[in-house]
Amino acid sequence: MKHLYLSSAYWAPISYYTALYRHRGAVIEQHDTYIKQTYRNRCAIVGAQGVQMLTVPVEKPQPNMLMRDVRISDHGNWRHLHCSAIASAYGSSPFYEYYADDINHFYEQRYDYLLDYNCAQIDCVCRWLDIKLDISRSETFLTNIGDHITDLREAIHPKHPDMTLLSPYILQPYYQVFASRHGFVPNLSILDLLCNMGNESLLLLAGVR
């Protein structure tokens, strides 16, 4: 199986976890240059008013700052706002209550670095799904992309997704609380899939249904 490379992501989108699961793990890039307006510090959820982007504020990055060095900012009340937005979007979903305590924990505990925060979320999601994956952080920035590597580091992007690479990892429609109001919205945060589908999420990630 090919080695998978992914950028770090905040409550990463479903395609991220589909690729992660089907490759049985990944190398998380930590030596890439931090780029604004990507999934590195934002995620997409859907609630009564439609799709909402949640963004983790970071301390002003220096030019060419590496992802591993980016610090989370305590500016504003973002933790409370994110936690409340997730509860509002998924409080009526079938499985939110099973994950609520763990989700809330991420807004109660302080993390200094964005990379550590995002990686802790991956560990949590794997625990929720009861799966063990081979996940590591990059030792250097990968530039030599051979045939043995699947490189999705920049393909999973909120504004410019590379659908040529991502299409195998986009799920078919599943139950969403607000689908009757907004239609099915694909490739939201993994929280959307989990809160709506619970343990069945693993079957969807595996491509079984």
Backbone as CSV, one residue per row, in Angstrom:
resi,resn,N_x,N_y,N_z,CA_x,CA_y,CA_z,C_x,C_y,C_z
1,MET,0.831,-1.187,0.000,0.000,0.000,0.000,0.877,1.252,0.000
2,LYS,0.426,2.283,-0.701,1.184,3.517,-0.774,1.212,4.227,0.577
3,HIS,2.303,4.924,0.830,2.386,5.776,2.002,1.550,7.027,1.745
4,LEU,0.850,7.487,2.772,-0.026,8.646,2.666,0.584,9.822,3.422
5,TYR,0.602,10.971,2.796,1.045,12.206,3.441,-0.127,13.177,3.515
6,LEU,-0.349,13.726,4.707,-1.433,14.676,4.942,-0.902,15.904,5.666
7,SER,-1.517,17.040,5.416,-1.265,18.211,6.240,-2.031,18.050,7.546
8,SER,-1.632,18.806,8.545,-2.384,18.835,9.793,-3.712,19.547,9.559
9,ALA,-4.753,19.166,10.303,-6.068,19.781,10.108,-6.860,19.783,11.409
10,TYR,-7.626,20.838,11.602,-8.473,21.027,12.778,-9.814,20.349,12.545
11,TRP,-10.172,19.391,13.400,-11.379,18.578,13.193,-11.526,18.307,11.690
12,ALA,-10.570,17.596,11.182,-10.366,17.426,9.741,-11.623,16.947,9.008
13,PRO,-11.724,17.257,7.712,-12.886,16.831,6.926,-12.921,15.325,6.731
14,ILE,-14.068,14.853,6.329,-14.309,13.412,6.219,-13.346,12.764,5.228
15,SER,-13.052,13.439,4.111,-12.138,12.861,3.125,-10.767,12.588,3.734
16,TYR,-10.361,13.410,4.666,-9.091,13.244,5.381,-9.089,11.911,6.126
17,TYR,-10.188,11.625,6.819,-10.269,10.388,7.597,-10.543,9.169,6.724
18,THR,-11.230,9.372,5.608,-11.418,8.266,4.670,-10.062,7.812,4.136
19,ALA,-9.240,8.773,3.722,-7.899,8.442,3.240,-7.054,7.835,4.355
20,LEU,-7.134,8.414,5.538,-6.354,7.932,6.683,-6.696,6.483,7.001
21,TYR,-7.991,6.171,7.013,-8.414,4.817,7.363,-8.068,3.814,6.260
22,ARG,-8.302,4.181,5.026,-8.079,3.230,3.932,-6.590,2.977,3.692
23,HIS,-5.738,3.915,4.107,-4.301,3.705,4.001,-3.728,3.123,5.285
24,ARG,-4.577,2.954,6.284,-4.186,2.393,7.579,-3.168,3.268,8.310
25,GLY,-3.164,4.550,7.983,-2.277,5.475,8.672,-1.741,6.520,7.717
26,ALA,-0.891,7.403,8.248,-0.341,8.469,7.422,0.825,9.130,8.130
27,VAL,1.590,9.875,7.347,2.589,10.792,7.892,1.967,12.184,7.868
28,ILE,1.912,12.832,9.028,1.370,14.181,9.122,2.510,15.163,8.919
29,GLU,2.381,15.988,7.910,3.444,16.943,7.590,3.519,18.051,8.637
30,GLN,4.688,18.218,9.238,4.872,19.292,10.209,5.929,20.303,9.777
31,HIS,6.588,20.031,8.641,7.635,20.923,8.154,7.167,21.767,6.970
32,ASP,5.856,21.789,6.712,5.334,22.647,5.664,5.171,24.069,6.180
33,THR,5.198,25.031,5.271,4.970,26.420,5.633,3.505,26.617,5.985
34,TYR,3.246,27.258,7.103,1.861,27.505,7.515,1.164,28.410,6.507
35,ILE,-0.035,28.012,6.098,-0.819,28.756,5.112,-2.176,29.091,5.720
36,LYS,-2.582,30.346,5.626,-3.866,30.773,6.151,-5.017,30.240,5.303
37,GLN,-6.207,30.247,5.885,-7.451,29.887,5.200,-7.403,28.479,4.619
38,THR,-6.817,27.572,5.384,-6.832,26.156,5.027,-7.404,25.385,6.211
39,TYR,-7.511,24.067,6.056,-8.030,23.240,7.141,-7.044,23.118,8.295
40,ARG,-5.855,23.688,8.151,-4.895,23.610,9.246,-5.476,24.195,10.538
41,ASN,-6.279,25.256,10.393,-6.863,25.861,11.590,-8.353,26.153,11.444
42,ARG,-9.023,25.438,10.539,-10.463,25.666,10.394,-11.166,24.379,10.008
43,CYS,-12.446,24.328,10.346,-13.269,23.175,9.975,-14.655,23.668,9.574
44,ALA,-15.390,22.805,8.889,-16.730,23.147,8.415,-17.762,22.248,9.072
45,ILE,-18.790,22.871,9.646,-19.924,22.133,10.199,-21.184,22.692,9.552
46,VAL,-22.314,22.023,9.746,-23.569,22.544,9.208,-24.618,22.523,10.307
47,GLY,-25.313,23.656,10.452,-26.356,23.786,11.453,-27.626,24.327,10.838
48,ALA,-28.466,24.883,11.653,-29.768,25.364,11.191,-29.635,26.458,10.135
49,GLN,-28.563,27.253,10.218,-28.381,28.360,9.282,-27.509,27.995,8.086
50,GLY,-27.096,26.741,8.000,-26.260,26.314,6.890,-24.830,26.037,7.310
51,VAL,-23.939,26.017,6.342,-22.539,25.693,6.611,-21.884,26.828,7.393
52,GLN,-21.117,26.457,8.403,-20.397,27.418,9.236,-18.944,27.000,9.341
53,MET,-18.041,27.937,9.109,-16.617,27.681,9.260,-16.172,28.124,10.643
54,LEU,-15.475,27.237,11.345,-14.914,27.552,12.653,-13.407,27.676,12.502
55,THR,-12.854,28.794,12.948,-11.434,29.069,12.748,-10.731,29.257,14.088
56,VAL,-9.662,28.521,14.280,-8.831,28.667,15.475,-7.874,29.836,15.239
57,PRO,-7.916,30.859,16.082,-6.973,31.967,15.897,-5.565,31.546,16.284
58,VAL,-4.607,32.015,15.537,-3.204,31.698,15.838,-2.429,32.991,16.018
59,GLU,-1.341,32.894,16.787,-0.471,34.049,16.932,0.124,34.387,15.572
60,LYS,0.290,35.652,15.303,0.721,36.104,13.984,1.967,35.350,13.530
61,PRO,1.822,34.549,12.477,2.981,33.763,12.031,4.033,34.628,11.350
62,GLN,5.276,34.259,11.564,6.379,34.920,10.881,6.444,34.404,9.438
63,PRO,7.078,35.152,8.533,7.202,34.673,7.144,7.831,33.282,7.092
64,ASN,7.203,32.399,6.318,7.697,31.036,6.117,7.753,30.220,7.416
65,MET,6.913,30.565,8.367,6.875,29.796,9.616,6.389,28.384,9.353
66,LEU,7.034,27.408,9.965,6.640,26.014,9.798,5.407,25.712,10.636
67,MET,4.610,24.775,10.161,3.390,24.391,10.856,3.684,23.974,12.298
68,ARG,4.768,23.293,12.520,5.082,22.789,13.854,5.316,23.905,14.867
69,ASP,5.583,25.129,14.376,5.919,26.247,15.255,4.742,27.203,15.490
70,VAL,3.603,26.925,14.890,2.456,27.834,14.988,1.766,27.665,16.343
71,ARG,1.608,28.776,17.039,0.980,28.767,18.356,-0.474,29.215,18.268
72,ILE,-1.300,28.599,19.094,-2.701,28.993,19.203,-2.786,30.292,19.997
73,SER,-3.636,31.190,19.530,-3.834,32.464,20.219,-5.000,32.360,21.200
74,ASP,-4.887,33.061,22.316,-5.986,33.133,23.270,-6.853,34.359,23.024
75,HIS,-6.646,34.997,21.897,-7.413,36.196,21.578,-8.893,35.856,21.389
76,GLY,-9.753,36.641,22.010,-11.184,36.438,21.855,-11.692,35.250,22.647
77,ASN,-12.930,34.930,22.436,-13.606,33.866,23.178,-13.878,32.683,22.265
78,TRP,-12.888,32.341,21.434,-13.124,31.372,20.375,-13.471,29.986,20.907
79,ARG,-12.883,29.579,22.020,-13.160,28.240,22.548,-14.639,28.078,22.889
80,HIS,-15.172,29.065,23.576,-16.598,29.026,23.927,-17.453,29.077,22.666
81,LEU,-17.084,29.909,21.721,-17.871,30.048,20.497,-17.867,28.757,19.685
82,HIS,-16.720,28.104,19.558,-16.642,26.854,18.802,-17.445,25.757,19.494
83,CYS,-17.265,25.642,20.794,-17.970,24.613,21.552,-19.484,24.804,21.436
84,SER,-19.939,26.050,21.544,-21.367,26.353,21.448,-21.895,26.096,20.042
85,ALA,-21.100,26.433,19.025,-21.528,26.221,17.642,-21.686,24.732,17.334
86,ILE,-20.756,23.919,17.817,-20.842,22.472,17.600,-22.057,21.898,18.321
87,ALA,-22.294,22.344,19.552,-23.458,21.871,20.305,-24.748,22.282,19.615
88,SER,-24.792,23.503,19.086,-25.990,23.985,18.398,-26.250,23.206,17.111
89,ALA,-25.163,22.914,16.384,-25.308,22.203,15.106,-25.694,20.750,15.299
90,TYR,-25.156,20.103,16.338,-25.303,18.652,16.457,-26.005,18.185,17.733
91,GLY,-26.485,19.128,18.529,-27.144,18.745,19.771,-28.344,17.843,19.576
92,SER,-29.018,17.977,18.426,-30.177,17.133,18.148,-29.843,15.929,17.269
93,SER,-28.571,15.743,16.960,-28.178,14.587,16.143,-28.203,13.322,17.009
94,PRO,-28.285,12.159,16.374,-28.462,10.914,17.137,-27.335,10.573,18.099
95,PHE,-26.092,10.994,17.802,-24.956,10.485,18.574,-24.122,11.580,19.249
96,TYR,-24.549,12.818,19.164,-23.759,13.898,19.758,-23.462,13.644,21.236
97,GLU,-24.446,13.168,21.977,-24.267,13.002,23.423,-23.154,12.009,23.759
98,TYR,-22.854,11.082,22.846,-21.790,10.110,23.104,-20.398,10.749,23.008
99,TYR,-20.295,11.831,22.271,-19.006,12.466,22.044,-18.871,13.807,22.751
100,ALA,-19.939,14.312,23.307,-19.975,15.681,23.820,-18.893,15.954,24.866
101,ASP,-18.711,15.039,25.796,-17.729,15.282,26.863,-16.325,15.413,26.298
102,ASP,-15.987,14.531,25.364,-14.653,14.601,24.760,-14.492,15.866,23.921
103,ILE,-15.536,16.225,23.178,-15.482,17.450,22.378,-15.269,18.656,23.291
104,ASN,-16.044,18.719,24.358,-15.927,19.845,25.283,-14.529,19.927,25.893
105,HIS,-13.924,18.769,26.094,-12.585,18.736,26.698,-11.576,19.518,25.864
106,PHE,-11.761,19.484,24.537,-10.827,20.195,23.667,-10.965,21.712,23.781
107,TYR,-12.032,22.169,24.399,-12.206,23.605,24.595,-12.007,24.018,26.050
108,GLU,-11.696,23.044,26.869,-11.372,23.310,28.268,-9.871,23.219,28.513
109,GLN,-9.226,22.270,27.829,-7.784,22.107,27.983,-7.041,23.050,27.032
110,ARG,-5.968,23.633,27.510,-5.180,24.546,26.697,-4.059,23.792,25.971
111,TYR,-3.926,24.045,24.697,-2.812,23.548,23.896,-2.024,24.751,23.396
112,ASP,-0.716,24.691,23.485,0.113,25.803,23.018,0.246,25.812,21.497
113,TYR,0.439,24.622,20.925,0.734,24.528,19.498,-0.429,23.919,18.723
114,LEU,-0.722,24.509,17.576,-1.823,24.046,16.734,-1.616,22.607,16.287
115,LEU,-0.394,22.246,15.947,-0.110,20.885,15.497,-0.461,19.866,16.572
116,ASP,-0.076,20.134,17.810,-0.388,19.217,18.907,-1.897,19.103,19.112
117,TYR,-2.573,20.212,18.997,-4.036,20.254,19.145,-4.704,19.364,18.100
118,ASN,-4.298,19.542,16.853,-4.896,18.766,15.771,-4.574,17.279,15.891
119,CYS,-3.340,16.955,16.261,-2.957,15.545,16.389,-3.698,14.880,17.545
120,ALA,-3.944,15.622,18.610,-4.715,15.074,19.727,-6.137,14.757,19.288
121,GLN,-6.687,15.538,18.384,-8.023,15.262,17.870,-8.043,13.985,17.032
122,ILE,-7.001,13.764,16.239,-6.915,12.511,15.474,-6.904,11.320,16.429
123,ASP,-6.114,11.410,17.475,-6.064,10.323,18.461,-7.446,10.084,19.065
124,CYS,-8.163,11.152,19.343,-9.494,11.040,19.931,-10.471,10.377,18.967
125,VAL,-10.461,10.800,17.715,-11.363,10.212,16.722,-11.069,8.724,16.546
126,CYS,-9.805,8.352,16.505,-9.437,6.932,16.394,-9.948,6.150,17.602
127,ARG,-9.908,6.766,18.764,-10.431,6.101,19.970,-11.942,5.958,19.874
128,TRP,-12.622,6.979,19.414,-14.073,6.889,19.232,-14.435,5.743,18.292
129,LEU,-13.672,5.593,17.225,-13.961,4.568,16.221,-13.362,3.212,16.574
130,ASP,-12.576,3.182,17.643,-11.923,1.956,18.101,-11.037,1.373,17.000
131,ILE,-10.188,2.231,16.437,-9.257,1.784,15.405,-7.842,2.209,15.784
132,LYS,-6.885,1.428,15.332,-5.480,1.750,15.534,-4.840,1.953,14.170
133,LEU,-4.276,3.125,13.973,-3.647,3.467,12.707,-2.201,3.865,12.944
134,ASP,-1.378,3.648,11.942,0.040,4.002,12.019,0.198,5.469,11.617
135,ILE,0.261,6.346,12.618,0.325,7.787,12.365,1.621,8.345,12.950
136,SER,2.354,9.084,12.147,3.597,9.699,12.604,3.683,11.112,12.058
137,ARG,4.661,11.856,12.556,4.903,13.206,12.059,6.153,13.191,11.182
138,SER,6.166,14.024,10.170,7.277,14.030,9.219,8.578,14.443,9.895
139,GLU,9.667,13.879,9.436,10.990,14.239,9.944,11.613,15.371,9.128
140,THR,11.283,15.422,7.852,11.695,16.510,6.976,10.542,16.771,6.015
141,PHE,10.624,17.850,5.252,9.580,18.144,4.271,9.776,17.267,3.040
142,LEU,8.753,16.516,2.689,8.839,15.598,1.561,8.774,16.372,0.242
143,THR,9.772,16.200,-0.602,9.774,16.826,-1.921,9.839,15.802,-3.051
144,ASN,10.373,14.634,-2.773,10.513,13.602,-3.800,9.292,12.688,-3.755
145,ILE,8.304,12.996,-4.607,7.039,12.260,-4.595,7.129,11.111,-5.590
146,GLY,7.343,9.917,-5.086,7.411,8.745,-5.955,6.065,8.066,-6.094
147,ASP,6.043,7.003,-6.898,4.791,6.276,-7.138,4.294,5.569,-5.880
148,HIS,5.154,5.411,-4.889,4.773,4.707,-3.669,4.124,5.646,-2.644
149,ILE,3.907,6.906,-3.036,3.383,7.908,-2.099,2.083,8.501,-2.630
150,THR,1.083,8.604,-1.762,-0.137,9.354,-2.048,-0.032,10.673,-1.291
151,ASP,0.087,11.750,-2.014,0.313,13.067,-1.411,-0.979,13.878,-1.459
152,LEU,-1.638,13.993,-0.310,-2.876,14.776,-0.220,-2.680,16.028,0.636
153,ARG,-1.439,16.448,0.824,-1.165,17.557,1.736,-1.879,18.841,1.334
154,GLU,-1.946,19.128,0.060,-2.622,20.342,-0.382,-3.908,20.049,-1.148
155,ALA,-4.197,18.781,-1.364,-5.408,18.416,-2.118,-6.673,18.645,-1.307
156,ILE,-6.587,18.443,0.019,-7.754,18.628,0.884,-7.749,20.086,1.336
157,HIS,-8.494,20.910,0.607,-8.460,22.359,0.796,-9.892,22.883,0.811
158,PRO,-10.227,23.812,1.725,-11.613,24.291,1.816,-12.093,25.075,0.610
159,LYS,-11.167,25.721,-0.092,-11.563,26.550,-1.237,-11.173,25.960,-2.578
160,HIS,-10.069,25.223,-2.609,-9.572,24.703,-3.887,-9.214,23.223,-3.769
161,PRO,-10.204,22.374,-3.490,-9.896,20.940,-3.366,-9.506,20.348,-4.716
162,ASP,-8.569,19.422,-4.674,-8.148,18.727,-5.890,-9.006,17.472,-6.018
163,MET,-10.104,17.597,-6.760,-11.058,16.494,-6.840,-10.514,15.312,-7.642
164,THR,-9.504,15.536,-8.458,-8.881,14.415,-9.160,-8.288,13.434,-8.158
165,LEU,-7.678,13.977,-7.094,-7.093,13.140,-6.054,-8.106,12.745,-4.988
166,LEU,-9.070,13.614,-4.720,-9.982,13.397,-3.585,-11.192,12.539,-3.901
167,SER,-11.558,12.430,-5.157,-12.811,11.746,-5.502,-12.946,10.351,-4.903
168,PRO,-11.869,9.554,-4.773,-12.048,8.223,-4.155,-12.388,8.290,-2.667
169,TYR,-12.214,9.467,-2.053,-12.386,9.576,-0.610,-13.614,10.400,-0.216
170,ILE,-14.428,10.786,-1.190,-15.654,11.533,-0.908,-16.799,10.547,-0.722
171,LEU,-17.484,10.618,0.408,-18.536,9.668,0.731,-19.836,9.989,0.005
172,GLN,-20.618,8.941,-0.207,-21.970,9.094,-0.696,-22.829,9.716,0.412
173,PRO,-23.983,10.319,0.049,-24.825,10.955,1.075,-25.188,10.007,2.213
174,TYR,-25.183,10.545,3.420,-25.610,9.839,4.627,-26.582,10.753,5.357
175,TYR,-27.151,10.292,6.429,-28.128,11.083,7.175,-27.471,12.319,7.788
176,GLN,-28.072,13.479,7.565,-27.671,14.717,8.220,-28.917,15.394,8.796
177,VAL,-28.810,15.924,9.983,-29.962,16.493,10.691,-30.671,17.556,9.867
178,PHE,-29.895,18.407,9.199,-30.492,19.548,8.505,-30.568,19.352,6.988
179,ALA,-30.530,18.102,6.541,-30.569,17.839,5.100,-31.881,18.305,4.473
180,SER,-32.990,18.219,5.206,-34.270,18.654,4.656,-34.302,20.154,4.407
181,ARG,-33.438,20.885,5.104,-33.389,22.342,4.962,-32.314,22.788,3.978
182,HIS,-31.169,22.135,3.995,-30.031,22.584,3.192,-29.593,21.588,2.127
183,GLY,-30.218,20.411,2.092,-29.720,19.355,1.231,-28.493,18.717,1.860
184,PHE,-28.017,17.649,1.246,-26.825,16.988,1.776,-25.594,17.836,1.479
185,VAL,-24.771,18.040,2.488,-23.531,18.810,2.336,-22.357,17.848,2.486
186,PRO,-21.568,17.643,1.445,-20.474,16.666,1.512,-19.224,17.208,2.182
187,ASN,-18.415,16.295,2.652,-17.052,16.552,3.115,-16.948,17.636,4.183
188,LEU,-17.856,17.577,5.140,-17.762,18.443,6.309,-16.738,17.870,7.289
189,SER,-16.612,18.485,8.438,-15.748,17.949,9.487,-16.169,16.534,9.859
190,ILE,-15.215,15.751,10.301,-15.503,14.394,10.766,-16.544,14.401,11.870
191,LEU,-16.682,15.511,12.591,-17.700,15.606,13.639,-19.098,15.423,13.074
192,ASP,-19.327,15.904,11.855,-20.633,15.755,11.237,-20.984,14.289,11.029
193,LEU,-20.050,13.542,10.482,-20.280,12.115,10.237,-20.504,11.365,11.544
194,LEU,-19.660,11.613,12.521,-19.752,10.890,13.786,-21.044,11.205,14.535
195,CYS,-21.393,12.470,14.612,-22.589,12.850,15.368,-23.865,12.349,14.702
196,ASN,-23.845,12.221,13.394,-25.033,11.753,12.686,-25.094,10.239,12.519
197,MET,-23.928,9.586,12.419,-23.906,8.163,12.087,-23.289,7.281,13.174
198,GLY,-22.625,7.842,14.149,-22.056,7.042,15.231,-21.087,5.987,14.735
199,ASN,-21.214,4.771,15.262,-20.286,3.689,14.909,-20.385,3.263,13.449
200,GLU,-21.499,3.585,12.796,-21.616,3.265,11.374,-20.645,4.083,10.528
201,SER,-20.089,5.129,11.116,-19.122,5.952,10.393,-17.983,5.112,9.853
202,LEU,-17.560,4.125,10.612,-16.437,3.301,10.197,-16.754,2.530,8.921
203,LEU,-17.984,2.055,8.791,-18.393,1.351,7.568,-18.340,2.291,6.359
204,LEU,-18.742,3.534,6.582,-18.704,4.501,5.489,-17.275,4.834,5.094
205,LEU,-16.418,5.022,6.079,-15.019,5.303,5.794,-14.363,4.154,5.041
206,ALA,-14.770,2.941,5.393,-14.203,1.751,4.747,-14.779,1.502,3.365
207,GLY,-15.848,2.209,3.009,-16.480,2.027,1.713,-17.386,0.817,1.648
208,VAL,-17.847,0.370,2.826,-18.713,-0.816,2.874,-20.137,-0.471,2.514
209,ARG,-20.564,0.757,2.823,-21.935,1.162,2.511,-21.968,2.620,2.082
